[in-house]
Amino acid sequence: MRKWLPLLTVSLGTFMLLVDVTIVNVALPDMAVDLKTSFSSLQWVVDAYALVLAALVLGTGTIADKFGHRRSYVVGLAVFAISSAICGVSPNVDVLITFRAIQGLGAAAMFATTFALLNSSYQGRDRGTAYGVWGAVAGASASIGPILGGLLTQGISWRWIFFVNVPVSVVVIALCVFVLVDQHAPAERRIDYAGMVTFTGFAGAATYAFIHANEHGWATGTTYALLAASVLFLIGFLVIESRVAAPMIELSLLRNRSFAGVLIAALILNFSAFAFLTYTSIWMQSVLHFGAIKTGLTGLPLSMAAFVVSAGIGRFLHGNRAGLIIGGGLIAVGAGSLLDMALLRTQDGWIGLLPGFVVAGIGVGLATPTLSSSAMSAVPVQRGGMASGAVNSMRQLGYAFGIALLGTVFAARANSSLTGRHVANADSVAHALAGGQAPGLLAAKSGAAAQQLNDALHRASLSGLHGTFLVAGVAGVLAGLVVLVMVKPAAPAPQQQPSASGEAALAH
């Protein structure tokens, strides 16, 4: 039993940081009322965490390679716990957003060291089992987030979705001291601060552009300027990474077609599987008048399917079927979203979501652990932080982009539906609907006018959800097909050159 304590320690930290990506979804309406703010501000409560996690996990991976994986993991846990406590007592939305970003910094340090710590603790078949269990936890965490968020928000207060992290973090830190080992000596590497700044600038400018476009439209000077800035930051990042002695990500890895395919899969996985949950949660609470608990529990089929499937495929992780498993998983995720769109169109109720959630959960369970093991096998063990950082960065970047982009899709489809029903100020009503303000819109009407608007909002919200499911579904299916082509079976590692085994694991 003791040999699995390192896995428990790493999995608990992973569970906390991934749950916190989506745990706020069902709490947004309560937050808006309590903090007296708009949904556009609260969107940053979701995106600030995911964005910082995505932007900095690459950099913290190289820092962890230099200063030690266990030490970095413990520091990340401490930052995560302290910022969680401050999030819980936030007096206004600005404080909440600020410390959600700092919470993302702690999460990045934890996430970047996950696989290196597992590699230090396990070998051979035990490592495959550890990856399978970790993948089960990771695959289910994002979908469990709304369930826990609903229980805490409705049962106590939305503030407890942050407070609960503190005692768990203390337990995990104690476990780190007694059970974790870091077998790999810290690497003498320079830290790529310029790369960290430019990549963060790219991710932040792009996300801000998407959110601004959602509120004010794409054809505005600010939106164009933000998009241009994101492109310049990205170009700057690529130039820096090609020239510095110790880059955050070695660009030569991207010439490995299989590794590039894994990164594409990581980007689209969270985009297709989880980003739309924000809008289904808003629809259920503001239009269907569900409580936070019931809203959160609708995600149970997705989380259970992801957990069961991911826990059951650990024994396959040493084979050469990574492309088939990852590509098939993404196609299942996309098919689940398309099934949601089809069934919700004929069943005007939440029950139509459940079959699609099961199919998407199967896809998440297939793809998540296989992504991780494939990325780690692509690099030498000394680059463990770099490989895990790249995959985790792409996953969280996909989620941050997905929240913003699918919000634009939702509002545009809702606007079209409302315009077709001759609702006055359809554009502003559509954005209010996307922001969970349907009860306020209805409160301003009475009698037949209220009933007419209520019917229009129901249909507009369904139209918006259909749009999010369509985009998420098509993205998942196309990405799955790309992965099937790009990620080829692994070539056997040469026995006489163990240091090259990492590169051989993902063949061109």
C-alpha positions in Angstrom: 0.0 0.0 0.0 2.8 2.4 0.9 4.2 2.2 -2.7 1.1 4.0 -4.0 1.3 6.9 -1.5 3.4 9.0 -4.0 0.6 8.4 -6.6 -2.0 9.5 -4.0 0.1 12.6 -3.3 0.4 13.6 -6.9 -3.2 12.7 -7.8 -4.6 14.8 -4.9 -2.8 17.9 -6.1 -3.8 17.2 -9.7 -7.4 16.7 -8.6 -7.5 20.0 -6.8 -6.0 22.1 -9.5 -8.1 20.6 -12.3 -11.3 20.7 -10.3 -10.7 24.5 -9.8 -10.8 25.0 -13.6 -14.5 24.2 -13.7 -15.7 24.4 -10.1 -16.8 28.0 -10.4 -19.1 27.4 -13.4 -22.3 26.7 -11.3 -21.3 29.4 -8.8 -21.3 32.3 -11.3 -24.9 33.4 -10.7 -24.4 33.5 -6.9 -21.1 35.3 -7.4 -22.7 37.9 -9.7 -25.4 38.7 -7.0 -23.0 38.7 -4.0 -20.3 40.7 -5.7 -22.7 42.9 -7.7 -20.9 42.5 -11.0 -21.5 41.5 -14.6 -20.9 38.2 -16.3 -18.2 39.7 -18.5 -16.2 40.4 -15.3 -17.0 36.9 -13.9 -15.8 35.4 -17.2 -12.4 36.5 -16.1 -12.8 34.5 -12.8 -12.9 31.4 -15.0 -10.4 32.5 -17.6 -7.8 34.2 -15.3 -7.1 30.9 -13.6 -7.0 28.8 -16.8 -5.0 31.4 -18.7 -2.2 31.8 -16.1 -2.1 28.0 -15.7 -1.8 27.7 -19.5 0.7 30.5 -19.9 3.1 29.7 -17.0 3.1 25.9 -16.8 5.7 25.8 -19.6 8.0 28.2 -17.7 7.4 26.6 -14.3 8.3 23.3 -15.9 11.8 24.6 -16.7 12.1 26.2 -13.3 11.2 22.8 -11.7 13.8 21.1 -13.8 16.4 23.5 -12.4 15.4 23.7 -8.7 13.9 20.3 -8.2 10.5 18.8 -8.9 9.4 18.0 -5.3 10.5 21.4 -4.1 8.6 23.1 -6.9 5.5 21.0 -6.2 5.5 22.0 -2.5 5.9 25.7 -3.3 3.1 25.5 -5.8 0.8 23.8 -3.2 1.6 26.6 -0.7 0.8 29.4 -3.2 -2.3 27.6 -4.3 -3.6 27.2 -0.7 -2.9 30.8 0.3 -4.5 32.3 -2.8 -7.5 30.0 -2.4 -8.1 31.3 1.1 -7.9 34.9 -0.2 -10.3 34.1 -3.1 -12.7 32.8 -0.5 -12.8 36.1 1.5 -12.7 38.4 -1.6 -14.8 41.6 -1.0 -15.1 42.4 -4.7 -14.6 40.9 -8.1 -11.2 42.6 -8.7 -9.7 40.9 -5.7 -11.2 37.6 -6.7 -9.8 37.8 -10.3 -6.4 38.8 -9.0 -6.0 35.9 -6.6 -7.5 33.5 -9.1 -4.6 34.4 -11.3 -2.2 33.8 -8.5 -3.9 30.6 -7.7 -3.2 29.6 -11.4 0.5 30.3 -10.8 0.6 27.8 -7.9 -1.4 25.3 -10.0 1.1 25.7 -12.8 4.0 24.8 -10.5 2.1 21.7 -9.4 1.0 20.6 -12.8 4.4 21.0 -14.4 6.0 18.6 -12.0 3.3 15.9 -12.0 4.8 13.4 -14.5 8.4 13.9 -13.4 7.4 13.0 -9.9 5.5 9.9 -11.1 8.6 8.9 -13.2 10.8 9.2 -10.1 8.5 7.0 -8.1 7.5 4.2 -10.5 9.1 2.1 -13.2 7.8 -0.5 -15.7 4.3 -1.8 -15.3 3.8 0.2 -12.1 4.4 3.4 -14.1 1.8 2.4 -16.5 -0.7 1.7 -13.7 0.3 5.1 -12.1 -0.4 6.9 -15.4 -3.7 5.1 -15.7 -4.9 6.1 -12.2 -3.6 9.7 -12.7 -5.3 9.9 -16.0 -8.6 8.7 -14.4 -8.3 11.4 -11.9 -7.4 14.1 -14.4 -10.0 12.9 -16.9 -12.8 13.1 -14.3 -11.7 16.2 -12.4 -12.8 18.9 -14.8 -16.3 17.3 -15.0 -16.5 16.7 -11.3 -15.8 20.4 -10.7 -19.4 21.6 -11.4 -20.8 18.8 -9.1 -18.6 19.8 -6.2 -19.3 23.5 -7.0 -23.0 22.9 -6.9 -22.9 21.0 -3.6 -20.7 23.7 -1.9 -22.5 26.7 -3.4 -26.0 25.6 -2.6 -25.2 23.8 0.6 -22.9 26.4 2.2 -21.7 29.3 0.0 -19.8 29.9 -3.2 -16.8 31.0 -1.0 -16.3 27.4 0.1 -15.3 26.3 -3.4 -12.1 28.0 -2.5 -11.9 27.4 1.3 -12.0 23.7 0.8 -8.6 23.8 -1.0 -6.8 24.9 2.2 -7.0 21.7 4.4 -6.5 19.4 1.4 -3.3 21.4 0.4 -2.0 21.0 4.0 -2.5 17.2 3.9 -0.8 17.0 0.5 2.2 19.1 1.6 2.6 16.7 4.6 2.5 13.7 2.3 5.2 15.4 0.1 7.6 15.6 3.0 7.3 11.9 3.9 6.6 10.0 0.6 7.8 11.9 -2.4 11.3 11.4 -3.9 13.0 13.4 -6.6 15.5 11.0 -8.1 16.7 13.2 -10.9 19.3 15.8 -10.0 18.3 19.4 -10.8 19.4 20.5 -14.2 21.8 23.4 -14.6 19.6 25.5 -16.9 18.9 29.1 -17.4 15.3 30.3 -17.0 13.7 31.6 -20.1 12.1 34.7 -18.7 11.7 36.4 -22.1 9.9 33.3 -23.4 7.6 33.3 -20.3 6.7 37.0 -20.8 6.0 36.7 -24.6 4.0 33.5 -24.3 1.9 35.0 -21.5 1.4 38.1 -23.6 0.2 36.0 -26.5 -2.3 34.0 -24.5 -3.6 37.0 -22.5 -4.0 39.2 -25.6 -5.8 36.5 -27.6 -8.2 35.7 -24.7 -8.9 39.3 -24.1 -9.6 39.8 -27.8 -12.1 37.0 -27.8 -13.9 38.3 -24.7 -13.9 41.8 -26.0 -15.3 40.6 -29.3 -18.1 38.8 -27.4 -19.1 42.0 -25.8 -18.5 44.6 -28.5 -18.2 42.7 -31.7 -15.3 41.6 -33.9 -15.3 44.6 -36.2 -13.8 47.1 -33.6 -10.5 48.7 -33.4 -9.8 47.3 -29.9 -10.5 43.7 -31.0 -8.2 44.1 -34.1 -5.5 45.7 -31.9 -5.6 42.8 -29.4 -5.5 40.2 -32.1 -2.5 41.9 -33.7 -0.8 42.1 -30.3 -1.3 38.4 -29.8 0.2 37.6 -33.1 3.2 39.8 -32.4 3.7 38.2 -29.0 3.5 34.8 -30.6 6.1 35.7 -33.3 8.3 37.1 -30.6 8.0 33.9 -28.5 9.0 31.7 -31.5 12.0 33.9 -32.3 13.2 33.9 -28.7 12.7 30.1 -28.4 14.8 29.6 -31.5 17.7 31.6 -30.2 18.0 31.2 -26.4 20.3 28.6 -25.0 17.7 27.1 -22.7 14.2 27.6 -24.2 11.0 26.7 -22.4 10.1 24.5 -25.4 12.7 23.2 -27.8 11.2 24.1 -31.2 13.0 21.1 -32.7 10.4 18.9 -30.9 7.7 20.5 -33.0 9.3 19.0 -36.1 8.4 15.6 -34.7 5.1 15.1 -36.3 3.8 12.8 -33.6 4.7 15.2 -30.8 3.1 18.1 -32.7 0.0 15.9 -33.1 -0.1 15.3 -29.3 0.0 19.1 -28.7 -2.9 19.7 -31.2 -4.9 17.0 -29.4 -4.2 18.6 -26.0 -5.4 22.1 -27.3 -8.7 20.8 -28.7 -9.5 18.3 -25.9 -10.5 20.8 -23.3 -12.0 23.1 -25.9 -14.4 20.4 -27.1 -15.0 18.5 -23.9 -15.4 21.2 -21.2 -15.6 24.8 -22.4 -19.4 24.6 -23.2 -20.2 23.5 -19.6 -20.1 27.1 -18.6 -23.0 27.9 -20.9 -25.0 24.7 -20.1 -24.7 25.7 -16.4 -25.9 29.2 -17.1 -28.8 27.9 -19.2 -29.9 25.5 -16.5 -29.8 28.0 -13.7 -31.0 31.1 -15.3 -33.5 29.7 -17.9 -34.6 26.4 -16.5 -34.3 27.6 -12.9 -32.3 24.6 -11.6 -30.5 24.8 -8.3 -26.7 24.7 -8.3 -26.6 21.1 -7.1 -28.9 19.7 -9.8 -27.0 21.7 -12.4 -23.7 20.2 -11.2 -25.0 16.7 -11.1 -25.9 16.8 -14.8 -22.2 16.5 -15.4 -22.0 13.2 -13.5 -22.3 10.9 -16.6 -19.4 12.7 -18.2 -17.1 12.4 -15.1 -18.0 8.8 -14.4 -17.5 7.7 -18.0 -14.1 9.5 -18.0 -13.0 7.9 -14.8 -14.0 4.4 -15.6 -12.5 4.4 -19.1 -9.3 6.2 -18.1 -8.7 3.8 -15.1 -9.1 0.8 -17.4 -6.5 1.7 -20.1 -3.4 1.9 -18.0 -2.2 -1.5 -19.3 -2.3 -0.1 -22.9 0.1 2.8 -22.2 3.2 0.8 -23.0 2.0 -0.2 -26.5 2.3 1.7 -29.8 -1.4 2.6 -30.2 -1.2 6.2 -28.8 -2.4 7.8 -32.1 -5.4 5.5 -32.3 -6.4 6.0 -28.7 -5.9 9.8 -28.7 -7.5 10.3 -32.1 -10.4 7.9 -31.2 -10.9 9.7 -27.9 -11.1 13.1 -29.6 -13.6 11.8 -32.2 -15.7 10.5 -29.3 -15.6 13.9 -27.6 -16.7 15.6 -30.8 -19.4 13.0 -31.4 -20.7 13.5 -27.9 -21.1 17.3 -28.5 -22.9 16.6 -31.8 -25.2 14.1 -30.1 -26.0 16.8 -27.5 -26.9 19.2 -30.3 -29.2 16.6 -32.0 -31.0 15.4 -28.9 -31.4 18.9 -27.4 -33.0 20.0 -30.6 -35.8 17.4 -30.2 -36.0 17.3 -26.5 -36.5 20.8 -24.9 -34.9 19.7 -21.6 -31.7 18.9 -19.9 -32.2 15.1 -20.1 -31.2 15.4 -23.8 -27.6 16.2 -22.8 -26.9 13.0 -20.8 -26.2 10.6 -23.7 -23.8 13.0 -25.3 -22.1 13.6 -22.0 -21.5 9.8 -21.7 -19.9 9.6 -25.1 -17.8 12.6 -24.5 -16.7 11.2 -21.2 -15.5 8.0 -22.9 -13.4 10.1 -25.2 -11.9 12.1 -22.4 -11.1 8.9 -20.5 -9.3 7.5 -23.6 -7.3 10.6 -24.5 -6.2 12.1 -21.2 -3.7 9.5 -19.8 -2.5 8.6 -23.3 -1.7 12.3 -24.0 0.4 12.5 -20.9 2.4 9.3 -21.4 3.0 10.0 -25.1 4.4 13.5 -24.4 6.7 12.2 -21.6 8.0 9.4 -23.8 9.0 12.0 -26.5 11.8 13.6 -24.4 14.7 12.5 -22.1 13.8 12.3 -18.5 15.7 15.6 -17.8 13.1 17.3 -20.0 10.1 15.9 -18.1 9.0 19.4 -17.0 9.2 20.7 -20.5 7.1 17.9 -22.0 4.4 17.9 -19.3 4.4 21.6 -19.4 3.8 21.8 -23.1 0.8 19.4 -23.0 -0.8 20.9 -19.9 -0.3 24.4 -21.4 -2.1 23.5 -24.5 -5.0 21.8 -22.6 -5.6 24.9 -20.4 -5.1 27.3 -23.3 -7.8 25.3 -25.1 -10.2 25.8 -22.2 -9.5 29.5 -21.8 -9.9 30.1 -25.5 -13.0 27.9 -25.6 -14.8 29.8 -22.9 -14.3 33.1 -24.8 -15.0 31.8 -28.3 -18.0 29.7 -27.5 -19.4 32.7 -25.6 -19.3 34.6 -28.9 -21.0 31.7 -30.7 -23.7 31.4 -28.1 -24.5 35.2 -28.2 -24.5 35.3 -32.0 -26.9 32.4 -32.3 -29.1 33.7 -29.6 -29.1 37.1 -31.2 -30.2 35.6 -34.5 -33.0 33.7 -32.8 -34.2 36.8 -30.9 -34.1 39.0 -34.0 -36.2 36.4 -35.9 -38.8 36.7 -33.1 -38.7 40.5 -33.3 -37.4 41.0 -29.7 -36.4 44.6 -29.2 -32.6 45.2 -28.6 -31.9 41.6 -29.6 -28.1 42.0 -29.4 -28.1 43.3 -25.8 -30.7 40.8 -24.8 -28.6 38.0 -26.3 -25.5 39.1 -24.3 -27.6 39.4 -21.2 -28.9 35.8 -21.8 -25.3 34.5 -22.2 -24.4 36.2 -19.0 -27.1 34.4 -17.0 -29.4 37.5 -16.7 -32.6 35.9 -18.0 -34.4 36.3 -14.6 -33.7 40.1 -14.6 -34.9 40.4 -18.2 -38.2 38.7 -17.3 -38.6 40.7 -14.1 -38.9 43.9 -16.2 -41.9 42.5 -18.0 -45.4 41.4 -16.9 -48.4 39.5 -18.2 -48.4 38.4 -21.9 -45.2 40.4 -22.6 -43.3 38.4 -20.0 -44.6 35.1 -21.3 -43.7 36.0 -24.9 -40.2 37.0 -23.8 -39.8 33.9 -21.7 -40.6 31.7 -24.7 -38.2 33.7 -26.9 -35.4 33.3 -24.3 -36.0 29.6 -24.1 -35.6 29.2 -27.8 -32.7 31.6 -28.1 -30.8 29.8 -25.4 -31.3 26.5 -27.1 -30.1 28.0 -30.4 -27.0 29.4 -28.6 -26.3 26.0 -27.1 -26.7 24.3 -30.5 -24.0 26.6 -31.8 -21.6 25.8 -29.0 -22.2 22.1 -29.4 -21.7 22.3 -33.2 -18.4 24.2 -33.0 -17.1 22.0 -30.2 -18.2 18.8 -32.0 -16.7 19.7 -35.3 -13.4 20.8 -33.7 -13.2 17.5 -31.8 -13.9 15.3 -34.8 -11.5 17.2 -37.1 -8.7 17.2 -34.4 -9.2 13.4 -34.0 -8.8 12.8 -37.7 -5.6 15.0 -37.7 -4.2 13.0 -34.8 -4.9 9.7 -36.5 -2.8 10.9 -39.4 0.0 12.6 -37.5 0.6 10.4 -34.5 2.3 7.3 -35.8 3.1 4.0 -34.0 6.1 4.2 -31.8 9.4 2.8 -33.0 11.3 0.5 -30.6 14.0 2.3 -28.7 17.5 1.2 -29.5 18.8 -0.9 -26.6 22.4 0.4 -27.0 21.3 4.1 -26.8 19.0 4.5 -23.8 19.4 8.3 -23.8 17.7 8.4 -27.2 14.7 6.3 -26.1 12.7 9.4 -25.5 13.0 10.6 -29.0 12.3 7.2 -30.4 9.1 6.8 -28.5 7.2 9.1 -30.7 8.4 8.5 -34.2 8.1 10.9 -37.0 
